[in-house]
């Protein structure tokens, strides 16, 4: 799936992704691949695998940053 980061909680190293289907999905910094948590920006494009965590519900896994936040220069 794809989406954009809508919220970040730096103290907890987690955030929320708005998936392309409109669903809000939780992610944790440990689920990032190829990037560090501090590389993630609100509005940044990501791809991820949606999994159903039996405790907390839908969660993003294998999260990869695929683009900069809208209105910012990449690089």
Secondary structure by P-SEA (a helix, b strand, c coil): cbbbbccccccccccccccccbbbbbbccccccccccccccccccbbbbbbbccccccccccccccccccccccc
